[in-house]
Amino acid sequence: MTLDVEALLAEARAATGLDDFGDANFRHGLERLVASINGESRLTPAGAATNHGAIVANLVNRLQIEDWYRRHPEIEDQQIVEPLFVVGLPRTGGTALGQMLASDPANRSLLAWEAMQPCPPPDPATIASDPRIALFRERMEQYRDVAPGTWEALPVHETMQSECFFLLDMAFASAAVDAVAHTPSYIDWVLQPDLPEIDSAYRYHRRILKLLQWRMPPRRWVLRAPLHSLAMDALDRVYPDARFVMTHRDPAKALPSVALLMHYSRETLLEDPAPAILGPMLVDRWELAMHRLLAFRDRVGEARFLDVAHRDQIVDPIPRIRALYAQLGWDFEGMETRIAAWQDQHPKGSHRPDPAFFGMNVDEIGRRFEFYRTRFGDWF
């Protein structure tokens, strides 16, 4: 299947009866993504269907989001105040931390079904019975059949907190696509420093959050996505009062785990998942991310950052999360019970990736991340 930009746009319009996609900057990323998929990805039938469906779904979401703003311009008056972002390398405990923080009823998290389909914006009266909950469950069951390894390594359910890079996907300016396609030229474009489309993507990220909180408190957002580490300056321009929790783990352990997780989907969706190419690509990308993240941290100062070690979450997360709450000035009452309950419901996994299978050398990873280890090795 060859993707065609105009055909994709027309399909989304036909599905909704709408024609306003909002900020036209999304077209640049869409065109580059489609060209990269067509020219560089050899997709299986499942991969072709997955990529086509994801692009159309993001376009449909854009049309519906703009329609809600057109009919309810007061949504623009919503304010996103002091959001907390969990950043750092992937597979360093950010998912577990995000879920435990999401158990606090005072926190507002992006739910998995909201990330899939933000419209109509959630309503307190129907939040537990929204039909998108069942739809998300159905889609995840289908995905589990397609890529069972991914499900075992990172199980997802409809009411759990979702990474918020899905909102950037709707602006077609996200480096997350190579879990489902091989798109090196698109990724090179996305990773350019000071790319205007990245700023546009974060403005759209905020636009979606405003819509989601419009009828649905609370308004203390806790968000997470390791990919933010690649674009901290753009995030900061859109959320200048944001605070950050940085999760830490030895990169020589984290990065092979990332590769394994991505390989589970790539081996189903790509004719050649190329694991020996995937590993070095991930090392390059996350080395760049850590340089950018630490440079940003140096520039804005330590006051906006807090830290969590992966090992603490494995052994006993309660003391560290209690300390986080104290640093943030949040009320910890009831959280110890909620965290313990979450731990009981989520046993630890036991995946052991082989770095060599992914073209990775743990000694080389150690050398390349020495700048990070020197500064934060005590957190590993």
C-alpha positions in Angstrom: 0.0 0.0 0.0 1.3 3.5 -1.0 0.0 6.3 1.2 -1.2 9.5 -0.4 -1.5 12.7 1.7 -4.6 14.1 -0.2 -6.4 10.7 0.0 -5.7 10.5 3.8 -7.0 14.1 4.3 -10.1 13.3 2.2 -10.8 10.1 4.2 -10.7 12.0 7.4 -13.0 14.7 6.0 -15.5 12.0 4.8 -15.5 10.3 8.1 -16.4 13.4 10.0 -18.1 15.8 7.6 -15.6 18.5 8.8 -12.9 20.3 6.9 -10.9 22.5 9.4 -7.7 20.7 10.5 -6.4 23.8 12.5 -2.9 25.1 12.4 -1.6 24.2 8.9 1.9 23.5 10.2 0.9 19.9 10.7 1.0 19.4 6.9 4.8 19.7 6.9 5.2 16.7 9.2 2.4 14.7 7.6 4.0 15.1 4.1 7.4 14.1 5.4 6.0 11.1 7.4 4.1 9.8 4.4 7.1 10.2 2.1 9.3 8.4 4.6 6.9 5.5 5.1 6.5 5.1 1.4 10.2 5.3 0.6 11.8 3.7 3.5 9.4 1.3 5.2 8.7 -2.2 3.9 5.5 -2.9 5.8 3.7 -6.1 6.3 -0.1 -6.1 5.6 -0.6 -5.5 9.3 2.0 -2.7 9.3 0.3 -1.0 6.3 -3.1 -1.2 8.0 -1.7 0.1 11.3 0.1 3.1 9.8 -2.8 4.0 7.5 -5.3 3.7 10.4 -3.1 5.7 12.8 -2.7 8.6 10.4 -6.4 8.8 9.6 -7.3 8.6 13.3 -5.0 11.5 14.1 -6.5 13.6 11.2 -10.0 12.8 12.4 -9.0 13.9 15.9 -7.8 17.2 14.6 -11.0 17.8 12.8 -13.1 17.1 15.8 -10.9 19.1 18.2 -11.2 22.2 15.9 -15.0 21.7 15.7 -15.3 21.7 19.5 -13.3 24.9 19.7 -15.4 26.4 16.9 -18.6 25.6 18.8 -17.2 26.4 22.3 -14.6 29.2 22.0 -14.6 29.6 25.7 -12.4 26.5 25.8 -9.5 28.7 24.8 -9.8 30.5 28.2 -8.7 27.4 30.1 -5.3 27.6 31.8 -2.8 24.9 32.2 -1.0 25.8 35.4 2.3 24.3 36.7 2.0 20.9 34.9 4.4 18.2 36.1 6.2 16.3 33.4 8.0 13.0 34.0 11.1 13.0 31.7 14.4 11.1 31.2 15.4 7.9 29.4 12.7 5.4 28.5 12.4 2.2 30.5 13.6 4.0 33.7 10.4 3.7 35.7 8.5 6.6 34.3 5.5 4.5 33.5 5.2 3.1 37.1 5.8 6.5 38.6 3.1 8.0 36.3 0.6 5.4 37.3 1.3 5.8 41.0 1.0 9.6 40.8 -2.2 9.1 38.7 -3.8 7.2 41.7 -4.0 10.5 43.5 -7.5 12.0 42.9 -6.0 15.5 43.1 -3.9 14.8 40.0 -5.2 15.0 36.4 -3.6 12.5 34.1 -4.1 11.8 30.4 -6.1 8.5 30.2 -5.3 6.0 27.6 -8.8 6.2 26.0 -8.6 10.1 26.0 -5.3 9.9 24.1 -6.8 7.6 21.6 -9.8 9.9 20.9 -10.1 13.2 22.8 -13.5 14.2 21.4 -16.0 14.6 22.8 -14.2 16.0 25.8 -14.8 14.0 28.9 -17.7 14.8 31.2 -17.9 13.9 34.9 -21.4 12.5 34.4 -20.2 9.8 31.9 -16.5 9.4 32.8 -17.0 5.8 34.0 -19.3 4.7 31.2 -17.9 6.5 28.2 -18.1 4.2 25.1 -14.5 4.9 24.2 -13.4 2.9 27.2 -14.8 -0.3 25.7 -13.5 0.7 22.3 -10.0 1.1 23.6 -10.2 -2.2 25.4 -11.3 -3.9 22.1 -8.4 -2.3 20.2 -5.9 -3.3 22.8 -7.1 -6.9 22.6 -6.6 -6.8 18.9 -3.1 -5.4 19.4 -2.3 -8.0 21.9 -3.0 -10.6 19.2 -0.7 -8.8 16.7 2.2 -8.1 19.1 1.9 -10.2 22.3 5.5 -9.5 23.4 4.7 -5.8 23.6 1.7 -6.4 25.7 3.7 -8.6 28.1 6.5 -6.0 28.4 4.3 -3.0 28.7 0.6 -3.9 29.4 -1.9 -1.2 28.7 -5.5 -0.9 29.9 -8.1 1.6 29.1 -8.1 3.7 32.3 -4.4 3.8 32.9 -2.3 7.0 32.4 -1.0 7.3 28.9 2.2 8.9 27.6 1.3 12.3 26.2 3.4 12.0 23.1 0.2 10.8 21.4 -0.9 14.4 21.5 2.2 15.4 19.6 1.4 12.6 17.1 -1.7 14.6 16.2 0.6 17.4 15.1 2.8 14.9 13.1 5.9 16.0 14.9 6.9 13.1 17.1 9.8 10.7 17.0 7.6 7.9 18.3 6.6 6.5 14.9 9.5 4.1 14.5 7.9 1.6 16.7 5.5 1.0 13.8 7.5 2.0 10.8 11.1 2.5 9.6 11.3 6.2 8.9 14.9 7.5 9.3 14.5 10.6 7.1 11.4 11.6 9.0 13.1 11.1 12.4 16.1 13.1 11.2 13.7 16.0 10.3 11.9 15.8 13.7 15.2 15.8 15.7 16.5 19.0 14.1 17.2 21.7 16.8 14.7 24.6 16.9 12.4 23.1 14.3 9.3 25.5 14.1 6.9 22.5 13.7 8.0 21.2 17.2 6.8 24.5 18.8 3.6 24.1 16.9 3.2 20.6 18.1 3.6 21.6 21.7 1.0 24.4 21.2 -1.3 21.8 19.9 -0.5 19.6 22.9 -1.7 22.4 25.2 -4.7 23.0 23.0 -5.8 19.4 23.6 -5.2 19.5 27.3 -7.4 22.6 27.5 -10.2 20.7 25.8 -9.8 17.7 28.1 -9.9 19.7 31.3 -12.7 22.0 30.2 -15.5 19.9 31.8 -13.4 17.5 33.8 -11.4 18.5 36.9 -9.0 18.3 38.6 -6.6 20.6 36.8 -3.2 19.7 38.3 -1.8 17.8 35.3 0.8 15.0 35.7 2.1 14.1 32.3 4.9 11.8 31.1 6.8 10.9 27.9 10.5 10.3 27.6 10.4 11.9 24.2 10.0 15.3 25.8 13.7 15.0 26.7 14.5 15.7 23.0 12.5 19.0 22.9 12.7 20.6 26.3 13.2 24.1 25.0 10.0 23.9 22.9 8.1 22.4 25.8 9.3 25.2 28.1 8.2 27.9 25.6 4.7 26.5 25.8 4.7 25.6 29.5 7.0 28.1 31.1 5.9 27.2 34.6 6.2 23.4 34.2 8.1 21.3 36.7 9.9 18.1 35.9 10.6 14.7 37.5 13.6 13.0 35.9 13.8 9.2 36.2 17.2 7.5 36.3 18.6 4.1 35.4 21.8 2.8 34.0 21.5 3.4 30.2 23.3 0.1 29.5 20.2 -1.6 31.1 17.5 0.8 29.9 18.3 1.0 26.2 18.4 -2.7 25.4 15.0 -2.9 27.1 13.7 -0.1 24.9 15.0 -1.9 21.8 13.3 -5.1 22.9 10.0 -3.4 23.5 10.1 -1.7 20.0 11.2 -5.0 18.4 8.1 -6.8 19.5 5.9 -4.5 17.4 8.4 -4.0 14.5 8.8 -7.7 13.9 5.1 -7.9 13.2 4.7 -4.7 11.3 7.9 -4.6 9.2 9.1 -7.1 6.7 12.6 -6.6 8.1 12.6 -5.3 11.7 16.4 -4.9 11.4 17.2 -5.2 15.1 21.0 -4.6 14.5 20.0 -1.2 13.0 17.5 -0.4 15.7 19.9 -0.7 18.6 22.6 1.8 17.4 19.8 4.2 16.2 18.3 4.2 19.7 21.7 4.8 21.4 22.3 7.8 19.1 18.9 9.2 19.8 18.9 8.9 23.5 22.5 10.2 23.8 21.2 13.3 22.0 18.2 13.4 24.3 20.3 13.3 27.4 22.6 16.0 26.2 19.6 18.2 25.4 17.9 17.5 28.7 20.9 18.2 30.8 21.7 21.4 28.9 18.1 22.5 29.5 18.4 21.6 33.2 21.6 23.6 33.5 19.9 26.6 31.8 16.7 26.7 33.8 18.2 25.6 37.2 17.7 22.8 39.6 14.6 24.4 41.3 12.3 23.1 38.6 13.7 19.5 38.7 13.2 16.5 41.0 14.7 13.1 40.6 13.6 9.5 41.1 15.8 6.3 40.8 14.4 3.3 39.0 15.9 1.1 41.8 13.8 2.9 44.4 10.6 2.1 42.6 11.6 -1.5 42.3 12.4 -1.8 46.1 10.0 0.6 47.8 8.7 3.7 46.0 6.8 5.1 48.9 9.6 7.0 50.7 10.8 8.7 47.4 7.3 9.6 46.3 6.6 11.0 49.8 9.7 13.2 49.4 8.5 14.3 46.0 5.2 15.4 47.4 7.0 17.4 50.1 9.2 19.1 47.5 6.2 19.9 45.4 4.1 21.1 48.3 1.4 18.5 47.7 -0.7 16.7 50.3 0.5 13.0 50.6 -2.4 11.9 52.8 -3.8 8.6 51.5 -1.1 8.1 48.9 0.8 5.4 50.9 -2.3 3.2 50.7 -2.8 4.0 47.0 0.8 3.2 46.0 0.7 -0.1 47.9 -2.5 -1.1 46.2 -1.0 -0.2 42.8 2.1 -2.4 43.5 -0.1 -5.3 44.5 -1.9 -5.1 41.2 1.2 -4.7 39.0 3.8 -7.3 39.6 7.3 -6.6 38.2 8.3 -8.0 34.8 11.3 -10.2 34.1 12.3 -9.4 30.5 16.0 -9.9 29.8 17.0 -8.4 26.4 20.2 -9.4 24.7 22.1 -6.2 23.8 24.1 -8.0 21.1 21.0 -9.0 19.2 20.3 -5.3 18.8 23.8 -4.4 17.7 24.5 -2.8 21.1 27.7 -3.1 23.2 27.1 -2.3 26.9 30.7 -1.0 27.3 30.2 1.4 24.4 26.9 2.6 25.9 28.8 3.2 29.2 31.4 5.3 27.5 28.9 7.3 25.5 26.8 8.1 28.5 29.7 8.8 30.8 28.7 12.5 31.0 25.3 11.3 32.4 26.8 8.7 34.7 29.3 11.2 36.1 26.5 13.5 37.1 23.7 11.2 38.1 25.4 7.8 38.7 24.4 7.8 42.3 20.8 7.5 41.1 21.5 4.3 39.1 
